[in-house]
Amino acid sequence: RDEMIAAIRSAIAGLGESIETGTPVALCLPGRHSPSGDRIERSVNLPCLNGWAFDELIRAVLGREAVRYRAMSDIRATAHDLCVKHGPDGRVAVIAIGTGVGLAVLENGLPLGIGSRGIGHLGMVDVGRLGDRDRIASDGAINTLESYVGARALRAQWGEGSDSDLVEQVEQAPQHEPFM
């Protein structure tokens, strides 16, 4: 948690602006939200978030209470941003590949979900064995979408490197690669 607090503080400092009392705060946090919506119940990608209440996280980062905050997944924030910038009407689905594989579906700018929760995470979808061997995701799941696609899976296959190196490798990958 200390490392995450430091990273968020560094990102805020990089904006070159102060965050005043009353400034709205948006949190893009990976994982399943609790039924009450005030914390992450389970985050495989950032286990330090498990059980950490959003208002406590904000207080740790800012050193004070936030007047308003909104917590959502990074993919939902991306989908919302695209809708605001490009104004599509109707239904929009956005899939993001990062450490995991996320999905957000918005209809007329409002999120669609399953029950009271968002759709959120595609990484656990079983896609079967693609290629000559099983693939194991960082959470131990075998032959799930996240076993093939996502930064961790690709780095496990190609080795560590910068994000731009990873993007270049994906762009040059032949179509027969299982993750393609």
Backbone as JSON, one array per atom type, in Angstrom:
{
  "sequence": "RDEMIAAIRSAIAGLGESIETGTPVALCLPGRHSPSGDRIERSVNLPCLNGWAFDELIRAVLGREAVRYRAMSDIRATAHDLCVKHGPDGRVAVIAIGTGVGLAVLENGLPLGIGSRGIGHLGMVDVGRLGDRDRIASDGAINTLESYVGARALRAQWGEGSDSDLVEQVEQAPQHEPFM",
  "N": [[0.83, -1.2, 0.0], [1.98, 1.2, 0.72], [3.74, 1.64, -1.39], [1.91, 2.01, -3.48], [0.56, 4.32, -2.62], [2.67, 6.15, -2.75], [3.14, 6.09, -5.53], [0.73, 7.14, -6.58], [0.76, 9.69, -5.42], [3.03, 10.69, -6.71], [2.11, 10.72, -9.36], [0.09, 12.65, -9.15], [1.65, 14.87, -8.44], [3.02, 15.14, -10.81], [1.16, 16.31, -12.43], [1.35, 18.96, -12.0], [-0.35, 20.62, -10.7], [-2.15, 21.68, -7.81], [-4.13, 19.7, -5.65], [-6.97, 20.73, -4.47], [-8.98, 21.12, -1.49], [-12.16, 19.78, -1.87], [-11.89, 19.26, -4.52], [-13.01, 17.11, -6.99], [-12.41, 13.59, -7.0], [-11.41, 10.9, -8.93], [-11.25, 7.43, -8.92], [-9.62, 4.85, -10.46], [-9.73, 1.63, -10.24], [-8.62, -1.71, -10.23], [-10.48, -4.73, -9.95], [-12.98, -6.61, -8.1], [-15.69, -4.89, -6.85], [-16.92, -4.33, -3.54], [-20.13, -5.42, -2.22], [-21.28, -3.17, -1.0], [-20.0, -1.18, -2.33], [-17.93, 0.41, -1.43], [-15.29, -0.32, -1.35], [-12.6, -2.38, -2.69], [-13.29, -5.68, -3.12], [-11.97, -7.95, -4.07], [-8.93, -8.06, -5.68], [-6.97, -9.27, -8.09], [-4.89, -8.3, -9.64], [-3.86, -6.11, -8.21], [-3.28, -6.84, -5.26], [-2.94, -5.38, -2.89], [-5.08, -3.72, -2.71], [-7.21, -5.15, -1.71], [-9.89, -5.09, 0.42], [-9.38, -2.47, 1.22], [-10.74, 0.48, 2.09], [-12.18, 2.97, 0.02], [-12.36, 5.68, 0.86], [-10.41, 5.7, 2.85], [-8.12, 5.18, 1.37], [-7.98, 7.48, -0.24], [-7.64, 9.4, 1.77], [-5.13, 8.6, 2.73], [-3.54, 9.13, 0.51], [-4.0, 11.89, -0.15], [-3.83, 13.09, 2.31], [-5.97, 14.07, 3.64], [-9.56, 14.33, 3.84], [-11.6, 13.6, 0.98], [-13.96, 15.57, -0.66], [-15.72, 14.73, -2.64], [-15.83, 11.63, -4.31], [-15.39, 9.14, -6.8], [-15.49, 5.8, -7.53], [-14.37, 3.47, -9.86], [-13.85, 0.89, -12.33], [-10.86, 0.71, -14.32], [-11.37, 0.19, -17.01], [-14.05, 0.9, -17.28], [-13.83, 3.62, -16.8], [-12.31, 4.35, -19.02], [-14.1, 3.72, -21.11], [-16.15, 5.51, -20.49], [-14.77, 7.93, -20.85], [-14.26, 7.8, -23.62], [-16.88, 7.93, -24.59], [-17.64, 10.48, -23.72], [-15.82, 12.09, -25.14], [-16.32, 11.39, -27.83], [-19.0, 11.07, -28.1], [-20.79, 8.82, -28.73], [-23.98, 7.51, -29.45], [-26.32, 5.12, -28.21], [-25.32, 1.71, -27.75], [-22.14, 0.92, -26.47], [-19.24, -0.98, -26.49], [-16.25, -1.62, -24.84], [-13.11, -3.04, -24.87], [-10.28, -3.67, -22.97], [-6.85, -4.31, -22.88], [-4.6, -4.95, -20.51], [-2.89, -5.48, -17.58], [-4.7, -7.39, -17.14], [-7.74, -8.46, -18.75], [-10.21, -6.38, -19.62], [-13.71, -5.38, -19.69], [-16.15, -3.09, -20.62], [-19.46, -2.01, -20.91], [-21.49, 0.41, -22.19], [-24.57, 2.11, -22.37], [-25.99, 4.65, -24.06], [-24.22, 6.26, -22.64], [-24.43, 5.34, -20.03], [-23.48, 2.85, -17.66], [-23.83, -0.64, -18.31], [-24.65, -3.63, -16.62], [-24.35, -6.75, -14.84], [-26.81, -7.8, -12.91], [-26.39, -6.06, -9.91], [-23.83, -5.3, -10.39], [-21.0, -4.31, -12.39], [-19.93, -5.39, -15.69], [-17.19, -5.85, -16.31], [-14.71, -7.9, -16.14], [-13.0, -9.9, -18.34], [-10.97, -11.69, -18.32], [-11.03, -14.2, -17.06], [-12.35, -15.95, -18.68], [-12.64, -19.13, -20.04], [-10.71, -20.25, -22.61], [-9.7, -22.52, -23.59], [-7.06, -24.79, -24.68], [-4.78, -23.22, -26.69], [-2.73, -23.77, -29.18], [0.36, -25.57, -28.65], [0.65, -26.14, -25.95], [-0.5, -25.91, -22.5], [-1.43, -22.78, -21.06], [-0.64, -20.79, -18.28], [-2.08, -18.47, -16.19], [-1.15, -15.54, -14.23], [-2.56, -15.73, -11.87], [-2.85, -18.4, -11.56], [-4.8, -19.68, -13.05], [-5.7, -21.83, -15.73], [-5.35, -21.77, -19.21], [-7.07, -19.61, -19.66], [-8.45, -16.56, -21.01], [-6.82, -14.53, -20.05], [-4.49, -15.94, -19.67], [-3.3, -15.92, -22.1], [-3.49, -13.35, -23.17], [-2.63, -10.07, -22.29], [-0.51, -7.97, -20.31], [1.12, -9.33, -18.41], [1.05, -12.03, -19.27], [2.15, -11.8, -21.83], [4.66, -10.76, -21.26], [5.68, -12.88, -19.82], [5.98, -14.66, -21.86], [7.69, -13.33, -23.69], [9.63, -12.07, -22.19], [10.94, -9.56, -19.93], [10.66, -6.04, -20.48], [10.39, -2.72, -21.83], [7.24, -0.91, -21.93], [6.81, 0.1, -24.5], [8.44, -1.6, -25.98], [7.02, -3.97, -25.67], [4.6, -3.33, -26.96], [5.58, -3.01, -29.57], [6.44, -5.65, -30.09], [3.97, -6.98, -30.07], [2.73, -5.72, -32.26], [4.31, -6.74, -34.31], [3.91, -9.43, -34.21], [3.25, -12.65, -35.57], [0.22, -13.78, -37.18], [-0.43, -16.38, -36.45], [0.22, -16.74, -33.83], [-0.89, -17.86, -30.65], [-2.16, -15.91, -28.91], [-2.98, -13.96, -30.65]],
  "CA": [[0.0, 0.0, 0.0], [2.87, 2.37, 0.75], [4.24, 1.83, -2.76], [0.82, 2.55, -4.27], [0.36, 5.7, -2.18], [3.78, 6.94, -3.32], [2.95, 6.19, -6.99], [-0.37, 8.06, -6.83], [1.26, 11.04, -5.08], [3.95, 11.08, -7.78], [1.28, 11.05, -10.52], [-0.56, 13.94, -8.88], [2.69, 15.9, -8.52], [3.35, 15.28, -12.22], [0.16, 17.15, -13.08], [1.76, 20.35, -11.84], [-1.44, 21.38, -10.09], [-2.48, 21.2, -6.47], [-5.48, 19.15, -5.5], [-7.55, 21.51, -3.38], [-10.13, 20.54, -0.81], [-13.35, 19.93, -2.68], [-11.64, 18.79, -5.88], [-13.5, 15.74, -7.17], [-11.37, 12.58, -7.22], [-11.87, 9.67, -9.59], [-10.34, 6.31, -8.69], [-9.75, 3.74, -11.4], [-9.13, 0.55, -9.47], [-8.99, -3.02, -10.75], [-10.97, -5.71, -9.0], [-14.41, -6.7, -7.83], [-16.12, -4.0, -5.78], [-17.74, -4.94, -2.5], [-21.55, -5.14, -2.43], [-21.58, -1.81, -0.56], [-19.37, -0.28, -3.28], [-17.0, 1.34, -0.78], [-13.94, -0.88, -1.34], [-12.38, -3.51, -3.58], [-13.42, -6.94, -2.4], [-10.9, -8.85, -4.53], [-8.14, -7.59, -6.82], [-5.86, -10.17, -8.39], [-3.79, -7.51, -10.21], [-3.29, -5.27, -7.14], [-3.81, -7.4, -4.01], [-2.91, -4.4, -1.79], [-6.39, -3.05, -2.65], [-8.22, -6.0, -1.08], [-10.44, -4.62, 1.68], [-8.97, -1.09, 1.52], [-11.86, 1.38, 1.81], [-11.8, 4.05, -0.89], [-12.11, 6.93, 1.58], [-9.13, 5.56, 3.55], [-7.09, 5.31, 0.34], [-7.91, 8.91, -0.59], [-7.06, 10.11, 2.92], [-3.71, 8.25, 2.77], [-2.85, 9.8, -0.61], [-4.12, 13.34, -0.09], [-3.6, 13.59, 3.65], [-7.22, 14.68, 4.11], [-10.77, 13.77, 3.25], [-12.06, 14.14, -0.3], [-15.38, 15.92, -0.56], [-16.45, 13.83, -3.54], [-15.02, 10.71, -5.07], [-16.11, 8.12, -7.56], [-14.63, 4.65, -7.79], [-14.8, 2.63, -10.98], [-12.75, 0.16, -12.95], [-10.15, 1.48, -15.34], [-12.03, 0.0, -18.31], [-15.27, 1.72, -17.28], [-13.39, 5.01, -16.95], [-11.91, 4.51, -20.42], [-15.33, 3.73, -21.91], [-16.82, 6.79, -20.21], [-13.97, 8.97, -21.51], [-14.52, 7.71, -25.07], [-18.24, 8.42, -24.85], [-17.65, 11.94, -23.53], [-15.06, 12.72, -26.22], [-16.82, 11.09, -29.18], [-20.44, 11.16, -28.05], [-21.61, 7.83, -29.42], [-25.27, 7.16, -28.89], [-26.56, 3.69, -28.26], [-24.5, 0.82, -26.93], [-20.71, 0.93, -26.77], [-18.46, -1.96, -25.73], [-14.82, -1.34, -24.88], [-12.27, -4.09, -24.29], [-8.94, -3.17, -22.72], [-5.86, -5.31, -22.53], [-3.56, -4.4, -19.65], [-2.43, -6.65, -16.84], [-5.78, -8.33, -17.36], [-8.57, -8.15, -19.91], [-11.42, -5.79, -19.06], [-14.83, -5.09, -20.58], [-17.19, -2.18, -20.14], [-20.53, -1.78, -21.87], [-22.29, 1.58, -21.85], [-25.69, 2.4, -23.26], [-26.25, 6.08, -23.96], [-23.33, 6.81, -21.64], [-24.63, 4.73, -18.72], [-22.94, 1.48, -17.65], [-24.68, -1.82, -18.19], [-24.01, -4.61, -15.77], [-25.05, -8.0, -14.55], [-27.32, -7.55, -11.57], [-26.0, -4.76, -9.38], [-22.4, -5.11, -10.64], [-20.58, -4.12, -13.77], [-19.5, -6.58, -16.41], [-15.83, -5.77, -15.82], [-13.48, -8.67, -16.33], [-13.09, -11.03, -19.27], [-9.76, -12.5, -18.23], [-11.24, -15.55, -16.54], [-13.07, -16.77, -19.65], [-11.86, -20.3, -20.47], [-10.62, -20.32, -24.07], [-9.12, -23.82, -23.95], [-5.66, -24.79, -25.09], [-4.52, -22.65, -28.0], [-1.33, -24.07, -29.45], [0.89, -26.88, -28.28], [0.78, -26.34, -24.5], [-1.36, -25.12, -21.63], [-0.89, -21.5, -20.58], [-1.07, -20.54, -16.91], [-2.13, -17.04, -15.86], [-0.45, -15.19, -12.99], [-3.36, -16.15, -10.72], [-2.88, -19.85, -11.54], [-5.82, -20.2, -13.95], [-5.13, -22.48, -16.9], [-5.99, -21.58, -20.52], [-8.07, -18.54, -19.68], [-8.07, -15.48, -21.9], [-5.69, -13.82, -19.43], [-3.29, -16.76, -19.82], [-2.74, -15.63, -23.42], [-3.52, -11.92, -23.49], [-2.38, -9.2, -21.14], [0.9, -7.64, -20.15], [1.85, -10.38, -17.68], [1.18, -13.21, -20.12], [3.07, -11.51, -22.93], [6.02, -10.64, -20.7], [6.13, -14.24, -19.49], [6.34, -15.3, -23.13], [8.75, -12.62, -24.4], [10.6, -11.49, -21.28], [10.7, -8.19, -19.47], [11.06, -4.96, -21.37], [9.56, -1.53, -21.66], [5.9, -1.0, -22.52], [6.91, 0.33, -25.94], [8.97, -2.85, -26.55], [5.92, -4.93, -25.69], [3.7, -2.91, -28.04], [6.25, -3.32, -30.83], [6.39, -7.1, -30.27], [2.59, -7.34, -30.43], [2.5, -5.26, -33.62], [5.07, -7.56, -35.25], [3.62, -10.85, -33.99], [2.53, -13.3, -36.67], [-1.18, -14.08, -36.9], [-0.61, -17.73, -35.91], [0.47, -16.74, -32.38], [-2.16, -18.14, -29.96], [-2.85, -14.76, -28.33], [-3.57, -13.17, -31.73]],
  "C": [[0.86, 1.25, 0.0], [3.4, 2.68, -0.64], [3.16, 2.45, -3.65], [0.55, 4.01, -3.9], [1.42, 6.6, -2.8], [3.59, 7.14, -4.82], [1.83, 7.17, -7.32], [0.05, 9.5, -6.52], [2.18, 11.55, -6.18], [3.16, 11.48, -9.03], [0.6, 12.4, -10.34], [0.45, 15.07, -9.01], [3.07, 16.17, -9.98], [2.34, 16.13, -12.99], [0.52, 18.62, -12.99], [0.68, 21.23, -11.24], [-1.67, 20.84, -8.68], [-3.91, 20.68, -6.47], [-6.06, 19.81, -4.25], [-8.67, 20.73, -2.71], [-11.37, 20.81, -1.65], [-13.14, 19.5, -4.12], [-12.18, 17.37, -6.0], [-12.33, 14.8, -7.49], [-12.02, 11.38, -7.88], [-10.82, 8.6, -9.36], [-10.63, 5.23, -9.73], [-9.0, 2.57, -10.8], [-9.58, -0.81, -9.99], [-9.5, -3.94, -9.64], [-12.48, -5.65, -8.84], [-14.75, -5.8, -6.65], [-16.96, -4.77, -4.78], [-19.21, -4.64, -2.79], [-21.93, -3.72, -2.01], [-20.95, -0.77, -1.48], [-18.35, 0.66, -2.68], [-15.55, 0.85, -0.74], [-13.83, -1.97, -2.41], [-12.43, -4.77, -2.73], [-12.28, -7.89, -2.76], [-10.24, -8.26, -5.77], [-6.96, -8.53, -6.99], [-4.65, -9.35, -8.85], [-3.12, -6.61, -9.19], [-3.83, -5.75, -5.79], [-3.78, -6.42, -2.83], [-4.25, -3.68, -1.66], [-7.43, -3.85, -1.88], [-8.62, -5.45, 0.3], [-10.12, -3.18, 2.03], [-10.09, -0.15, 1.12], [-11.38, 2.57, 1.0], [-11.52, 5.36, -0.14], [-10.81, 6.88, 2.37], [-7.97, 5.72, 2.56], [-6.9, 6.78, -0.03], [-7.25, 9.7, 0.53], [-5.55, 9.83, 3.0], [-2.93, 8.98, 1.68], [-2.84, 11.31, -0.44], [-3.81, 13.93, 1.28], [-4.82, 14.27, 4.24], [-8.38, 13.96, 3.43], [-11.0, 14.36, 1.86], [-13.54, 14.44, -0.15], [-16.21, 14.97, -1.42], [-15.44, 12.88, -4.19], [-15.92, 9.71, -5.77], [-15.14, 7.01, -7.84], [-15.21, 3.82, -8.92], [-13.59, 1.9, -11.52], [-12.09, 1.02, -14.01], [-10.82, 1.34, -16.7], [-13.32, 0.81, -18.38], [-14.91, 3.19, -17.44], [-12.98, 5.29, -18.39], [-13.14, 4.59, -21.32], [-16.07, 5.06, -21.73], [-16.09, 7.93, -20.92], [-14.22, 8.97, -23.02], [-15.9, 8.24, -25.42], [-18.31, 9.93, -24.71], [-16.97, 12.62, -24.72], [-15.71, 12.55, -27.59], [-18.34, 11.03, -29.25], [-21.23, 10.09, -28.77], [-22.93, 7.6, -28.69], [-25.43, 5.65, -28.99], [-25.6, 2.94, -27.37], [-23.06, 0.81, -27.42], [-20.05, -0.13, -25.88], [-16.99, -1.64, -25.93], [-14.11, -2.49, -24.19], [-10.87, -3.51, -24.15], [-8.03, -4.32, -22.32], [-4.76, -4.59, -21.76], [-2.94, -5.55, -18.91], [-3.47, -7.76, -16.94], [-6.51, -7.97, -18.63], [-9.91, -7.67, -19.36], [-12.46, -5.5, -20.12], [-15.75, -4.1, -19.89], [-18.2, -2.01, -21.27], [-21.36, -0.61, -21.35], [-23.43, 1.69, -22.86], [-26.1, 3.84, -23.0], [-25.47, 6.7, -22.8], [-23.45, 6.23, -20.25], [-24.16, 3.28, -18.73], [-24.02, 0.42, -17.55], [-23.94, -2.83, -17.34], [-24.82, -5.87, -15.69], [-25.51, -7.87, -13.11], [-26.91, -6.16, -11.13], [-24.54, -4.43, -9.67], [-22.13, -4.91, -12.12], [-20.15, -5.43, -14.4], [-18.02, -6.83, -16.12], [-14.72, -6.62, -16.35], [-13.72, -9.87, -17.24], [-11.97, -12.04, -19.09], [-9.97, -13.93, -17.79], [-12.03, -16.45, -17.49], [-12.16, -17.9, -20.12], [-11.88, -20.36, -21.99], [-10.03, -21.64, -24.54], [-7.66, -23.68, -24.35], [-5.56, -24.27, -26.52], [-3.04, -22.88, -28.29], [-0.94, -25.41, -28.84], [1.02, -27.14, -26.78], [-0.25, -25.5, -23.75], [-0.65, -23.82, -21.27], [-1.48, -21.24, -19.2], [-0.97, -19.06, -16.63], [-1.43, -16.8, -14.53], [-1.24, -15.58, -11.74], [-3.51, -17.66, -10.64], [-3.92, -20.47, -12.45], [-5.17, -20.74, -15.22], [-5.99, -22.23, -18.12], [-7.18, -20.62, -20.48], [-7.57, -17.47, -20.64], [-6.84, -14.74, -21.36], [-4.4, -14.64, -19.46], [-2.56, -16.46, -21.12], [-2.57, -14.14, -23.67], [-3.35, -11.13, -22.21], [-0.88, -9.03, -20.96], [1.68, -8.75, -19.45], [2.07, -11.61, -18.54], [2.2, -12.97, -21.23], [4.5, -11.35, -22.43], [6.56, -12.01, -20.29], [6.61, -14.95, -20.74], [7.59, -14.65, -23.74], [9.82, -12.02, -23.49], [10.26, -10.05, -20.94], [11.22, -7.19, -20.5], [10.15, -3.78, -21.12], [8.19, -1.76, -22.29], [5.96, -0.82, -24.03], [7.5, -0.9, -26.64], [7.85, -3.89, -26.69], [4.94, -4.6, -26.81], [4.3, -3.27, -29.4], [6.22, -4.83, -31.12], [4.99, -7.56, -30.68], [2.31, -6.94, -31.87], [3.18, -6.15, -34.66], [4.77, -9.05, -35.13], [2.87, -11.44, -35.17], [1.12, -13.71, -36.23], [-1.39, -15.47, -36.29], [-0.3, -17.82, -34.42], [-0.85, -16.96, -31.66], [-2.88, -16.9, -29.43], [-3.48, -13.89, -29.41], [-4.93, -13.73, -32.11]]
}
